[in-house]
Amino acid sequence: MSLSLDLLEQAEHLAKRDPRRPKQVNLRRAASAAYYALFHLLSGSASALFATEPGLAARINRTLNHGEMWKASVMFVNDKFPKALDDKRVRYSTPADLRLVAKTFIDLQDVRHKADYDLTHSFRRHEVVALIQSARRAFDAWERVRKTDDARIYLASFLLWKRWDEDPR
């Protein structure tokens, strides 16, 4: 099984671990694991765009930045292509499956920040289970869209967005 699927399975296990009174630590780790499951699914796909050799792919993976991935995801959710790729004659519309993946990435990253850093926030099991289900839906959507040009541009934008968003002149 892949790391991303293992993380998703771990999230499900942690969310259900305490049958009567779930411990906040398990719910927090479950929310964080759900985010990292999607992060590793996308980062692994992104590095595979640029390298087939595992060592090089791993190095590329290490250059990916959570914040840049979040920014690229926001732009795709809002139907904005980088300036260098934008065709002013045609309005870009992010395909529904890719939009779901990008939106879920944004949402899960925001929750992961709460889980890891906001000790005043209390998590409820049903909320965490719903987050994990949304991650699973994003996995399914990714499987349907991953071989498209839109998906490849989305992945490449994790590394190239700043460059592509410069004025192309």
GUKOL-156313 format. One record per residue (C-alpha): x, y, z; residue in one letter; residue number from 1. Coordinates in nm, 4 decimals. Example, Ala and Ser with C-alpha at 12.3 -4.5 7.8 and 13.67 -1.06 7.14 Angstrom:
<rs>
+----------+----------+----------+---------+-----+
!        x !        y !        z ! residuo ! num !
+----------+----------+----------+---------+-----+
!   1.2300 !  -0.4500 !   0.7800 !       a !   1 !
!   1.3670 !  -0.1060 !   0.7140 !       s !   2 !
+----------+----------+----------+---------+-----+
</rs>
This chain:
<rs>
+----------+----------+----------+---------+-----+
!        x !        y !        z ! residuo ! num !
+----------+----------+----------+---------+-----+
!   0.0000 !   0.0000 !   0.0000 !       m !   1 !
!   0.1218 !   0.3537 !  -0.0650 !       s !   2 !
!   0.2078 !   0.6069 !   0.2045 !       l !   3 !
!  -0.0931 !   0.8200 !   0.1142 !       s !   4 !
!  -0.3344 !   0.5277 !   0.1505 !       l !   5 !
!  -0.1641 !   0.4162 !   0.4719 !       d !   6 !
!  -0.2107 !   0.7666 !   0.6142 !       l !   7 !
!  -0.5773 !   0.7675 !   0.5178 !       l !   8 !
!  -0.6221 !   0.4290 !   0.6851 !       e !   9 !
!  -0.4390 !   0.5564 !   0.9935 !       q !  10 !
!  -0.6685 !   0.8603 !   1.0069 !       a !  11 !
!  -0.9739 !   0.6340 !   0.9994 !       e !  12 !
!  -0.8275 !   0.4129 !   1.2725 !       h !  13 !
!  -0.7468 !   0.7076 !   1.5007 !       l !  14 !
!  -1.0886 !   0.8686 !   1.4511 !       a !  15 !
!  -1.2604 !   0.5471 !   1.5662 !       k !  16 !
!  -1.0069 !   0.4426 !   1.8287 !       r !  17 !
!  -1.1867 !   0.5481 !   2.1468 !       d !  18 !
!  -1.5429 !   0.4153 !   2.1189 !       p !  19 !
!  -1.7050 !   0.6191 !   2.3983 !       r !  20 !
!  -1.5097 !   0.9368 !   2.4592 !       r !  21 !
!  -1.2636 !   1.0116 !   2.1828 !       p !  22 !
!  -0.9393 !   1.1625 !   2.2981 !       k !  23 !
!  -0.8524 !   1.4966 !   2.1435 !       q !  24 !
!  -0.5023 !   1.3715 !   2.0647 !       v !  25 !
!  -0.6449 !   1.0921 !   1.8469 !       n !  26 !
!  -0.8911 !   1.3215 !   1.6709 !       l !  27 !
!  -0.6181 !   1.5806 !   1.6102 !       r !  28 !
!  -0.3771 !   1.3213 !   1.4721 !       r !  29 !
!  -0.6587 !   1.1792 !   1.2558 !       a !  30 !
!  -0.7303 !   1.5225 !   1.1061 !       a !  31 !
!  -0.3592 !   1.5800 !   1.0462 !       s !  32 !
!  -0.3156 !   1.2341 !   0.8908 !       a !  33 !
!  -0.6081 !   1.2982 !   0.6533 !       a !  34 !
!  -0.4347 !   1.6133 !   0.5293 !       y !  35 !
!  -0.0994 !   1.4409 !   0.4922 !       y !  36 !
!  -0.2632 !   1.1556 !   0.3037 !       a !  37 !
!  -0.3820 !   1.3990 !   0.0356 !       l !  38 !
!  -0.0571 !   1.5966 !   0.0514 !       f !  39 !
!   0.1489 !   1.2833 !  -0.0207 !       h !  40 !
!  -0.0878 !   1.1694 !  -0.2951 !       l !  41 !
!  -0.0467 !   1.5034 !  -0.4733 !       l !  42 !
!   0.3213 !   1.5607 !  -0.3987 !       s !  43 !
!   0.4071 !   1.2106 !  -0.5198 !       g !  44 !
!   0.2120 !   1.2741 !  -0.8385 !       s !  45 !
!   0.3841 !   1.6106 !  -0.8831 !       a !  46 !
!   0.7351 !   1.4730 !  -0.8431 !       s !  47 !
!   0.6508 !   1.1925 !  -1.0874 !       a !  48 !
!   0.5877 !   1.4617 !  -1.3510 !       l !  49 !
!   0.9517 !   1.5625 !  -1.3360 !       f !  50 !
!   1.1367 !   1.2402 !  -1.2538 !       a !  51 !
!   1.1037 !   0.8643 !  -1.2825 !       t !  52 !
!   1.4198 !   0.7824 !  -1.0862 !       e !  53 !
!   1.3136 !   0.7398 !  -0.7196 !       p !  54 !
!   1.6049 !   0.9352 !  -0.5690 !       g !  55 !
!   1.5445 !   1.2370 !  -0.7888 !       l !  56 !
!   1.1684 !   1.2161 !  -0.7362 !       a !  57 !
!   1.2274 !   1.2155 !  -0.3592 !       a !  58 !
!   1.4462 !   1.5270 !  -0.3878 !       r !  59 !
!   1.1797 !   1.7029 !  -0.5937 !       i !  60 !
!   0.9229 !   1.6000 !  -0.3360 !       n !  61 !
!   1.1282 !   1.7738 !  -0.0661 !       r !  62 !
!   1.1157 !   2.1029 !  -0.2596 !       t !  63 !
!   0.7367 !   2.1135 !  -0.2524 !       l !  64 !
!   0.6021 !   2.3778 !  -0.0192 !       n !  65 !
!   0.2689 !   2.3417 !   0.1622 !       h !  66 !
!   0.1976 !   2.7138 !   0.1242 !       g !  67 !
!   0.2656 !   2.7175 !  -0.2488 !       e !  68 !
!   0.0499 !   2.4098 !  -0.2962 !       m !  69 !
!  -0.2255 !   2.5860 !  -0.1016 !       w !  70 !
!  -0.1944 !   2.9001 !  -0.3183 !       k !  71 !
!  -0.2056 !   2.6993 !  -0.6406 !       a !  72 !
!  -0.5098 !   2.5128 !  -0.5108 !       s !  73 !
!  -0.6885 !   2.8401 !  -0.4305 !       v !  74 !
!  -0.6224 !   2.9665 !  -0.7809 !       m !  75 !
!  -0.7613 !   2.6509 !  -0.9421 !       f !  76 !
!  -1.0688 !   2.6559 !  -0.7178 !       v !  77 !
!  -1.1229 !   3.0147 !  -0.8372 !       n !  78 !
!  -1.0696 !   2.9243 !  -1.2058 !       d !  79 !
!  -0.7516 !   3.1290 !  -1.2384 !       k !  80 !
!  -0.4705 !   3.0042 !  -1.4541 !       f !  81 !
!  -0.1210 !   3.1507 !  -1.4178 !       p !  82 !
!  -0.0634 !   3.4512 !  -1.6450 !       k !  83 !
!   0.1856 !   3.2681 !  -1.8664 !       a !  84 !
!  -0.0719 !   2.9967 !  -1.9428 !       l !  85 !
!  -0.3820 !   3.2114 !  -1.9577 !       d !  86 !
!  -0.5528 !   3.2380 !  -2.2951 !       d !  87 !
!  -0.7472 !   3.5636 !  -2.2800 !       k !  88 !
!  -0.9780 !   3.4411 !  -2.5576 !       r !  89 !
!  -1.1086 !   3.1494 !  -2.3513 !       v !  90 !
!  -1.2303 !   3.1610 !  -1.9907 !       r !  91 !
!  -1.0698 !   2.8771 !  -1.7960 !       y !  92 !
!  -1.2964 !   2.6517 !  -1.5919 !       s !  93 !
!  -1.1440 !   2.3986 !  -1.3557 !       t !  94 !
!  -1.2957 !   2.0527 !  -1.4098 !       p !  95 !
!  -1.5259 !   1.9449 !  -1.1252 !       a !  96 !
!  -1.3058 !   1.6576 !  -1.0058 !       d !  97 !
!  -0.9944 !   1.8739 !  -1.0006 !       l !  98 !
!  -1.1832 !   2.1509 !  -0.8213 !       r !  99 !
!  -1.2912 !   1.8963 !  -0.5573 !       l ! 100 !
!  -0.9308 !   1.7832 !  -0.5069 !       v ! 101 !
!  -0.8012 !   2.1407 !  -0.4800 !       a ! 102 !
!  -1.0825 !   2.2521 !  -0.2469 !       k ! 103 !
!  -1.0331 !   1.9481 !  -0.0242 !       t ! 104 !
!  -0.6590 !   2.0195 !  -0.0097 !       f ! 105 !
!  -0.7326 !   2.3761 !   0.1056 !       i ! 106 !
!  -0.9872 !   2.2665 !   0.3636 !       d ! 107 !
!  -0.7745 !   1.9849 !   0.5029 !       l ! 108 !
!  -0.4672 !   2.2074 !   0.5302 !       q ! 109 !
!  -0.6667 !   2.4663 !   0.7239 !       d ! 110 !
!  -0.7958 !   2.1955 !   0.9601 !       v ! 111 !
!  -0.4475 !   2.0473 !   0.9933 !       r ! 112 !
!  -0.3222 !   2.3849 !   1.1160 !       h ! 113 !
!  -0.5958 !   2.3845 !   1.3821 !       k ! 114 !
!  -0.5185 !   2.0259 !   1.4765 !       a ! 115 !
!  -0.1472 !   2.0850 !   1.5116 !       d ! 116 !
!  -0.1342 !   2.4409 !   1.6478 !       y ! 117 !
!  -0.4667 !   2.5617 !   1.7932 !       d ! 118 !
!  -0.5036 !   2.3984 !   2.1331 !       l ! 119 !
!  -0.8186 !   2.6001 !   2.2053 !       t ! 120 !
!  -1.0074 !   2.4217 !   1.9270 !       h ! 121 !
!  -1.1917 !   2.1018 !   2.0232 !       s ! 122 !
!  -1.2556 !   1.8380 !   1.7615 !       f ! 123 !
!  -1.5620 !   1.6162 !   1.7480 !       r ! 124 !
!  -1.5516 !   1.2668 !   1.6104 !       r ! 125 !
!  -1.8277 !   1.3208 !   1.3531 !       h ! 126 !
!  -1.6435 !   1.6259 !   1.2161 !       e ! 127 !
!  -1.3167 !   1.4356 !   1.1832 !       v ! 128 !
!  -1.4904 !   1.1361 !   1.0238 !       v ! 129 !
!  -1.6489 !   1.3767 !   0.7728 !       a ! 130 !
!  -1.3029 !   1.5239 !   0.6966 !       l ! 131 !
!  -1.1641 !   1.1774 !   0.6347 !       i ! 132 !
!  -1.4565 !   1.0983 !   0.4063 !       q ! 133 !
!  -1.3883 !   1.4175 !   0.2111 !       s ! 134 !
!  -1.0230 !   1.3108 !   0.1755 !       a ! 135 !
!  -1.1396 !   0.9738 !   0.0419 !       r ! 136 !
!  -1.3681 !   1.1501 !  -0.2096 !       r ! 137 !
!  -1.0695 !   1.3618 !  -0.3181 !       a ! 138 !
!  -0.8664 !   1.0429 !  -0.3691 !       f ! 139 !
!  -1.1451 !   0.9039 !  -0.5884 !       d ! 140 !
!  -1.1729 !   1.2311 !  -0.7829 !       a ! 141 !
!  -0.7949 !   1.2388 !  -0.8294 !       w ! 142 !
!  -0.8046 !   0.8892 !  -0.9761 !       e ! 143 !
!  -1.0554 !   1.0094 !  -1.2364 !       r ! 144 !
!  -0.8698 !   1.3320 !  -1.3285 !       v ! 145 !
!  -0.5005 !   1.2579 !  -1.2708 !       r ! 146 !
!  -0.4118 !   1.1790 !  -1.6331 !       k ! 147 !
!  -0.5573 !   1.4997 !  -1.7759 !       t ! 148 !
!  -0.3644 !   1.8065 !  -1.8886 !       d ! 149 !
!  -0.5518 !   2.0140 !  -1.6292 !       d ! 150 !
!  -0.4269 !   1.7837 !  -1.3524 !       a ! 151 !
!  -0.0698 !   1.7950 !  -1.4836 !       r ! 152 !
!  -0.0767 !   2.1752 !  -1.4950 !       i ! 153 !
!  -0.2170 !   2.1788 !  -1.1407 !       y ! 154 !
!   0.0674 !   1.9559 !  -1.0209 !       l ! 155 !
!   0.3346 !   2.1518 !  -1.2080 !       a ! 156 !
!   0.1985 !   2.4739 !  -1.0612 !       s ! 157 !
!   0.3061 !   2.3553 !  -0.7156 !       f ! 158 !
!   0.6645 !   2.4232 !  -0.8270 !       l ! 159 !
!   0.6178 !   2.6720 !  -1.1091 !       l ! 160 !
!   0.3286 !   2.8968 !  -1.0083 !       w ! 161 !
!   0.5401 !   3.1987 !  -0.9170 !       k ! 162 !
!   0.7355 !   3.1756 !  -1.2406 !       r ! 163 !
!   0.4254 !   3.1188 !  -1.4511 !       w ! 164 !
!   0.2377 !   3.4009 !  -1.2816 !       d ! 165 !
!   0.4949 !   3.6617 !  -1.3783 !       e ! 166 !
!   0.4145 !   3.8942 !  -1.6649 !       d ! 167 !
!   0.5085 !   3.6854 !  -1.9714 !       p ! 168 !
!   0.6446 !   3.9838 !  -2.1634 !       r ! 169 !
+----------+----------+----------+---------+-----+
</rs>
